[in-house]
Structures are given as structure tokens and as C-alpha cells.
Amino acid sequence: MKSYKEIIEEFSEARRNGFVEVKELKDQGKKVIGVYCGFAPWEILASNDVVVAWLCGMSEEPIPAAEKDLPRNSCPLLKSSYGFAITESCPYYYFSDMLIGETTCDGKKKMYEYLGQMKPMYIMSLPQNLRRESSFDYYKDELYLLKEAVEKVLDIEISEEDIRKNIIIRNNERKALREFYELGKLFPPPIWGFSMRKVLEATKYIADKENEIKNIKLLTESIKENYKLYGSEVPSEAKRILITGSPLGEATEKIIKIIEENGGVVVCYENCSSTKSIDDLVDEKKNAFDALAERYLKTACACMSPNDNRLNMINHYISKYKIDGVMDMVLYSCHTYNCETYRVKNICNKNNTPYMSIETDYSSKDIGQLTTRISAFIEMLD
């Protein structure tokens, strides 16, 4: 049997291996849809054997190319995503037959206008205030419009049966991932947060969900068995950190490394495509579109105003994961998340939990400064 470290290493190669896989699937005649946000419902998009590919750029490399068209003071995620597209250096984008955007960010909406000149693009229009009863109907209608747009562009039919089948698959994936990341509740956690993040991130690039679910379950059992026999590789005195804020990617993993090299361990992630995207399931008994609208509207995105769901989640995670400190990671020019730091700090204060806000981008230039600040923060937790 493979060790849990070997399985984690295989997950960490998922993005790179996916480059080859998406080409092979394309050669087999499969359709590919590229998405930029967790609001794009996999359950609908993956119908009729369509491959769903994650396109958000989180690397510094293509940003100079993007700055020829976009303002230099744009969010790095925005510029990276656009740069990968115009340079065609991302295989997932290159092989996509259609792109799905969303109205979570004004900058992204403008970027989607440019991308729509290069590939067929559908932009999901999201309600911004969940307190209004009309928001549910608004988003549900948007799901129907999305289905119709995909059917038209890809010349396919998306059946209710396909959607229901995908709801079950995605729920099974969420349940498997939830059992995995809830290992972070143990004292000490059995693995480092950096390893946990590698697995969570990898799932966005694995097309075969059934195989992915099997491997996640295998990994969780392997970690539990190793923990029972040998304990944890994480020191018991490591301070338990929750990371929240803007979407994390490979370039911002520098934050995790600094935390875990300076006396901390990340036990929970409240970021896009992390724990908050997995916690809630889609009701398998309801009408498919009702259930999907209900589930996806719970997404605690900073585009919502007021974004009470996010504060409730952070409050919940602080308690359940016995958090020693909260680190709020915000990308430069990510104004929605930056403006929410005030409310996040207040909820931490109410929990008597130390809070720290960090602004960064995808470069390595600020590693020295970040190390000084983060190590001082963790030392303060003693």
C-alpha cells in the first residue's frame, strides 16, 4: 500500500498531469469548458461527458503580457488569468471550447469582455444581496440560462438525469474532502497545512471524479492509520492558524510556508475553493435547479453585500478548529476582500482570537518582510 506522503505527492502533480490529460480528452472528441469561479456549477457543466477545466491564473509569469491591455494596478489574479489566455500558455485555456465567467468582481467582468472576443464566453449574472427573496429566483433563472447557453455553444443536450447524476458525484466528492480536511481538528493535526492545501488545490484539475474520490478516501484512511501508529509530524506546540481572504494559489503558498516554518500550522482554509466550497451539500431530493440555487447561493463570496455568511463561517471555524490566530490574506487591489478585513477583525476580536491582515501578490519580493511580520505574529500567540 502507498504511504500517505506518496499519495499527497501524486495529488500535487495533478495540475501538471492534467495538461496532458486534457489534450488526450480533447483528442478523443470531448468538449472542454473553462471556468474562473466556484459559482460556475460543475453539476450542470459536466453533463454529457463535458470536461470542466479550472482557469484562474495564480502565477507572476504571464502578468507582463497582461499589462499591455490591463491597468498595472489591477488585481494579480485578474492579470495572471488574462495573461495566460492571451499568451496561450495555459493548456486548459487553449483546449477550452467555451469559457464561463461570473459577476463577482468588476475587474473580472471587464476582463471577460476581452476574453469573449477570443472564445465563446458566458458570464453568469449573480445577485448581490442574499437578504432579498428575489435573489433565489434570480440565480435559479441564471442556471437555466447557463444550461441553454452551454447547449447552444457546444451543440449538446443537458438532461435532468445527467445533472442529478453529477449532483450525487459532486456531493460524494465534497463528503470525501470534508472527512479529509477535518483531520485538521485533531491535536496536533496529523499533517501540515501545506500538504492539505496541495490536495484541496489538486481536485480542481482532476477530470475523473470517481477516481479522485477513491484516492481521497484512501489518503484519509492512510493518514488516520499512520497517526494512530506513529503520531503526528507536526509539533504539538505549533500554533493553529486559520487562513482567510482572497483566493490562494501556488504563488501565494509562500504564506503557508512562512507560517509553518515559524512555529505555526495551518489547520483550516476559509478561501475560495477551500473548505467553504465543500461544507454544504446539494439537496438530492429537491428539484435539481432549486437545490443547486440553494447550495451555490451559500457561497460566502466577498461580492455579496452584506457577506454575513463568511463571518458566520469564520466564527464557526474558529470554534471547531480551536484556532489560535487568524491570518487574512488579501491580494493587492482586491477591494472587496480588502474592505471586509474590518468586519473579519471584529469577529476575531469577539472570539478573543488574534488577527493579522496581509496584502501581497504573486511575486517573491516581499518574502523577507512577510517572514518578519508573520513570525512576530505567531510568537505573540505564545
TAVENKA-V155624 format. One record per residue. N is the residue number from 1. RES is the residue in three letters. PHI is phi in degrees with one decimal (none if undefined). OMEGA is omega in whole degrees, 0 to 359 (none if undefined). NEAR is the number of other C-alpha atoms within 10 Angstrom. Layout:
N,RES,PHI,OMEGA,NEAR  N,RES,PHI,OMEGA,NEAR
//
This chain:
1,MET,none,179,6  2,LYS,-69.2,174,9  3,SER,-75.1,181,12  4,TYR,-64.9,178,19  5,LYS,-67.8,177,14  6,GLU,-66.9,180,12  7,ILE,-68.0,178,17  8,ILE,-62.4,179,19  9,GLU,-64.3,177,13  10,GLU,-65.4,176,15  11,PHE,-61.8,183,24  12,SER,-65.4,179,19  13,GLU,-94.2,187,14  14,ALA,-60.6,182,20  15,ARG,-64.5,181,18  16,ARG,-66.4,179,12  17,ASN,-65.4,180,14  18,GLY,-65.6,178,19  19,PHE,-59.0,180,15  20,VAL,-71.4,183,13  21,GLU,-62.7,183,17  22,VAL,-66.6,176,25  23,LYS,-66.7,180,17  24,GLU,-63.0,179,12  25,LEU,-65.1,178,16  26,LYS,-64.2,178,16  27,ASP,-63.9,178,11  28,GLN,-81.4,178,9  29,GLY,95.4,180,10  30,LYS,-73.1,173,15  31,LYS,-86.0,182,22  32,VAL,-126.7,175,26  33,ILE,-113.4,176,25  34,GLY,-97.6,181,24  35,VAL,-122.2,182,26  36,TYR,-119.7,186,18  37,CYS,-159.4,178,18  38,GLY,-69.0,176,17  39,PHE,-72.6,177,24  40,ALA,-74.2,189,20  41,PRO,-74.9,179,19  42,TRP,-54.6,185,19  43,GLU,-59.3,177,21  44,ILE,-86.8,187,26  45,LEU,-67.1,184,25  46,ALA,-84.6,178,20  47,SER,-69.6,178,22  48,ASN,58.0,174,16  49,ASP,66.3,177,13  50,VAL,-77.4,178,19  51,VAL,-93.4,179,21  52,VAL,-104.1,184,27  53,ALA,-115.5,180,25  54,TRP,-87.4,188,18  55,LEU,-116.3,184,25  56,CYS,-56.2,178,20  57,GLY,-85.2,181,24  58,MET,-138.7,181,23  59,SER,-136.9,180,21  60,GLU,-76.5,189,17  61,GLU,-52.9,185,15  62,PRO,-87.3,185,22  63,ILE,-62.9,179,23  64,PRO,-55.8,178,14  65,ALA,-66.5,181,17  66,ALA,-67.3,184,23  67,GLU,-71.2,173,16  68,LYS,-72.1,180,10  69,ASP,-112.3,185,14  70,LEU,-104.5,178,19  71,PRO,-60.0,181,11  72,ARG,-63.4,182,13  73,ASN,-90.1,174,10  74,SER,-72.9,177,16  75,CYS,-58.0,181,18  76,PRO,-61.2,178,24  77,LEU,-64.4,178,26  78,LEU,-61.2,183,24  79,LYS,-67.8,180,30  80,SER,-65.0,180,24  81,SER,-61.7,180,23  82,TYR,-68.2,180,27  83,GLY,-61.7,178,26  84,PHE,-61.7,182,25  85,ALA,-71.1,186,23  86,ILE,-72.3,177,18  87,THR,-90.3,183,12  88,GLU,51.5,181,14  89,SER,-96.1,176,13  90,CYS,-109.3,181,17  91,PRO,-57.5,180,18  92,TYR,-62.5,177,27  93,TYR,-67.7,184,24  94,TYR,-57.1,184,18  95,PHE,-90.8,180,20  96,SER,-70.9,176,21  97,ASP,-87.0,185,18  98,MET,-157.3,179,22  99,LEU,-117.2,177,24  100,ILE,-119.0,175,23  101,GLY,-110.0,183,23  102,GLU,-160.9,185,20  103,THR,-94.5,179,19  104,THR,-89.1,187,20  105,CYS,-155.6,182,15  106,ASP,-63.7,179,12  107,GLY,-63.9,179,17  108,LYS,-64.9,179,21  109,LYS,-59.7,180,18  110,LYS,-71.3,177,14  111,MET,-61.9,180,18  112,TYR,-63.5,176,24  113,GLU,-61.0,179,14  114,TYR,-70.4,180,15  115,LEU,-65.1,179,17  116,GLY,-66.1,175,17  117,GLN,-83.4,183,9  118,MET,-107.0,179,13  119,LYS,-143.8,175,16  120,PRO,-56.8,185,17  121,MET,-129.7,171,23  122,TYR,-119.8,181,20  123,ILE,-106.5,178,17  124,MET,-73.9,179,19  125,SER,-92.4,187,18  126,LEU,-104.2,171,19  127,PRO,-68.6,184,20  128,GLN,-110.0,182,18  129,ASN,-131.1,185,14  130,LEU,-78.3,179,17  131,ARG,-76.9,179,10  132,ARG,-83.5,180,9  133,GLU,-62.6,182,9  134,SER,-69.8,183,12  135,SER,-62.7,180,17  136,PHE,-63.0,181,18  137,ASP,-63.8,179,14  138,TYR,-59.7,182,14  139,TYR,-71.8,178,22  140,LYS,-61.8,176,21  141,ASP,-59.6,180,16  142,GLU,-64.9,177,19  143,LEU,-65.1,177,21  144,TYR,-65.8,179,12  145,LEU,-64.8,177,15  146,LEU,-61.8,179,21  147,LYS,-56.3,181,17  148,GLU,-63.9,181,14  149,ALA,-67.0,180,16  150,VAL,-65.4,179,22  151,GLU,-59.0,182,15  152,LYS,-69.2,184,11  153,VAL,-67.6,184,13  154,LEU,-90.1,180,15  155,ASP,56.9,179,10  156,ILE,-131.8,174,15  157,GLU,-118.4,178,14  158,ILE,-103.7,184,18  159,SER,-92.1,175,13  160,GLU,-60.0,180,14  161,GLU,-62.9,178,11  162,ASP,-61.4,181,17  163,ILE,-62.7,180,21  164,ARG,-64.0,177,20  165,LYS,-62.6,180,15  166,ASN,-70.2,175,19  167,ILE,-59.8,180,23  168,ILE,-64.9,180,16  169,ILE,-61.9,182,16  170,ARG,-66.0,176,20  171,ASN,-62.8,178,19  172,ASN,-63.5,177,17  173,GLU,-64.6,179,21  174,ARG,-59.3,181,20  175,LYS,-65.9,178,17  176,ALA,-65.5,179,20  177,LEU,-67.6,180,23  178,ARG,-63.6,178,17  179,GLU,-62.7,179,14  180,PHE,-69.9,187,21  181,TYR,-74.2,177,22  182,GLU,-72.2,170,16  183,LEU,-61.1,178,20  184,GLY,-64.2,178,23  185,LYS,-76.7,182,17  186,LEU,-72.1,179,13  187,PHE,-118.8,346,17  188,PRO,-73.1,177,22  189,PRO,-63.3,185,25  190,PRO,-71.9,180,22  191,ILE,-135.2,178,22  192,TRP,-73.0,179,21  193,GLY,-63.2,179,25  194,PHE,-63.8,178,18  195,SER,-67.6,178,16  196,MET,-59.7,181,19  197,ARG,-62.8,179,23  198,LYS,-58.0,181,20  199,VAL,-70.9,180,23  200,LEU,-58.5,181,20  201,GLU,-67.4,184,19  202,ALA,-62.9,186,19  203,THR,-62.5,180,22  204,LYS,-71.8,186,18  205,TYR,-113.9,181,23  206,ILE,-105.0,183,22  207,ALA,-78.2,182,19  208,ASP,-83.0,185,10  209,LYS,-68.3,180,17  210,GLU,-62.0,179,13  211,ASN,-69.1,178,10  212,GLU,-59.8,180,18  213,ILE,-59.0,179,20  214,LYS,-59.2,182,13  215,ASN,-71.0,177,17  216,ILE,-65.8,178,23  217,LYS,-62.4,178,17  218,LEU,-61.8,180,19  219,LEU,-62.8,182,22  220,THR,-60.7,179,20  221,GLU,-64.9,179,15  222,SER,-63.7,179,18  223,ILE,-65.3,180,21  224,LYS,-61.0,181,18  225,GLU,-65.8,179,13  226,ASN,-64.3,180,15  227,TYR,-64.8,180,16  228,LYS,-66.5,184,11  229,LEU,-85.1,190,9  230,TYR,-123.4,183,10  231,GLY,79.6,186,17  232,SER,-110.9,173,19  233,GLU,-81.9,180,12  234,VAL,-91.2,179,18  235,PRO,-59.5,183,16  236,SER,-64.7,181,12  237,GLU,-86.7,180,12  238,ALA,-60.9,182,20  239,LYS,-77.6,188,24  240,ARG,-86.8,187,29  241,ILE,-113.5,170,27  242,LEU,-105.1,175,25  243,ILE,-103.3,178,22  244,THR,-130.6,175,24  245,GLY,112.4,184,27  246,SER,-61.6,179,24  247,PRO,-57.2,176,19  248,LEU,-90.1,176,25  249,GLY,-147.9,182,17  250,GLU,-57.2,184,13  251,ALA,-68.7,181,15  252,THR,-91.0,173,20  253,GLU,-66.3,175,15  254,LYS,-57.4,180,19  255,ILE,-62.8,181,20  256,ILE,-63.0,181,20  257,LYS,-60.5,181,17  258,ILE,-62.9,178,20  259,ILE,-58.2,189,26  260,GLU,-83.9,173,22  261,GLU,-94.3,185,11  262,ASN,-131.7,171,18  263,GLY,95.5,179,19  264,GLY,-116.8,172,28  265,VAL,-144.4,179,30  266,VAL,-83.5,182,28  267,VAL,-107.5,181,29  268,CYS,-155.9,178,29  269,TYR,-120.3,175,24  270,GLU,-111.6,179,22  271,ASN,-126.5,174,21  272,CYS,-55.6,178,20  273,SER,61.0,174,19  274,SER,-110.9,188,20  275,THR,-58.4,185,20  276,LYS,-69.1,178,22  277,SER,-88.2,185,19  278,ILE,-113.5,188,19  279,ASP,-56.7,186,13  280,ASP,-93.2,179,16  281,LEU,-97.2,173,20  282,VAL,-89.4,180,20  283,ASP,-65.8,184,16  284,GLU,-79.9,183,14  285,LYS,-95.8,183,8  286,LYS,-82.9,169,11  287,ASN,-52.3,188,11  288,ALA,-56.8,183,19  289,PHE,-73.8,174,19  290,ASP,-62.1,184,17  291,ALA,-65.4,180,17  292,LEU,-66.8,179,23  293,ALA,-61.9,180,22  294,GLU,-60.7,182,18  295,ARG,-70.0,187,17  296,TYR,-72.1,177,19  297,LEU,-71.2,175,20  298,LYS,-79.2,181,15  299,THR,-58.3,187,20  300,ALA,-85.7,182,20  301,CYS,-82.6,181,23  302,ALA,-68.6,177,24  303,CYS,-71.9,180,18  304,MET,-80.8,180,19  305,SER,-141.6,0,13  306,PRO,-79.1,183,14  307,ASN,-98.1,183,18  308,ASP,-66.1,180,14  309,ASN,-57.9,180,18  310,ARG,-64.4,180,24  311,LEU,-64.0,178,19  312,ASN,-64.3,179,12  313,MET,-65.4,180,15  314,ILE,-61.1,177,22  315,ASN,-58.6,180,16  316,HIS,-65.8,182,12  317,TYR,-66.9,178,20  318,ILE,-57.0,181,21  319,SER,-74.1,187,12  320,LYS,-70.1,182,13  321,TYR,-100.9,178,20  322,LYS,49.5,187,19  323,ILE,-73.6,176,20  324,ASP,-89.3,181,21  325,GLY,-159.7,180,24  326,VAL,-111.0,178,24  327,MET,-116.1,184,23  328,ASP,-100.3,184,23  329,MET,-96.8,183,24  330,VAL,-122.2,176,24  331,LEU,-74.9,176,21  332,TYR,-53.3,178,19  333,SER,69.7,173,18  334,CYS,-87.9,192,20  335,HIS,-67.9,182,15  336,THR,-63.6,179,19  337,TYR,-71.1,179,22  338,ASN,-63.8,180,20  339,CYS,-68.7,180,12  340,GLU,-82.6,181,18  341,THR,-58.2,180,20  342,TYR,-61.0,181,11  343,ARG,-70.8,179,14  344,VAL,-65.4,178,23  345,LYS,-59.8,180,20  346,ASN,-63.6,180,14  347,ILE,-68.5,176,18  348,CYS,-67.9,179,19  349,ASN,-61.2,179,12  350,LYS,-64.2,178,9  351,ASN,-93.1,185,13  352,ASN,54.0,181,11  353,THR,-111.2,179,18  354,PRO,-55.4,185,18  355,TYR,-129.9,176,20  356,MET,-142.6,177,18  357,SER,-108.9,181,18  358,ILE,-130.3,171,17  359,GLU,-107.1,183,16  360,THR,-154.9,175,18  361,ASP,-140.6,186,20  362,TYR,-93.8,180,22  363,SER,-85.7,177,14  364,SER,-101.0,186,13  365,LYS,-65.9,185,10  366,ASP,-99.3,183,13  367,ILE,-59.9,180,14  368,GLY,-61.0,180,10  369,GLN,-64.1,180,9  370,LEU,-63.5,180,19  371,THR,-61.5,179,18  372,THR,-60.9,183,12  373,ARG,-68.8,184,15  374,ILE,-69.0,180,21  375,SER,-63.5,177,17  376,ALA,-66.4,179,12  377,PHE,-62.4,181,20  378,ILE,-66.1,177,23  379,GLU,-61.5,180,13  380,MET,-65.0,183,10  381,LEU,-74.1,180,14  382,ASP,-67.3,none,10
//
